[in-house]
């Protein structure tokens, strides 16, 4: 959770970076769900 707090602080003034980070997390989450199943 500390990682997410750090990322929030880093991207609070940079919405574009937050958007890019969110898009990058989508495939990672999909892979994690596939592995879990």
Protein Blocks (a to p, Z undefined) as FASTA:
>chain_A
ZZmmmmmmmmmmmmklmmmmmmmmmmmmmmmmmmmZZ
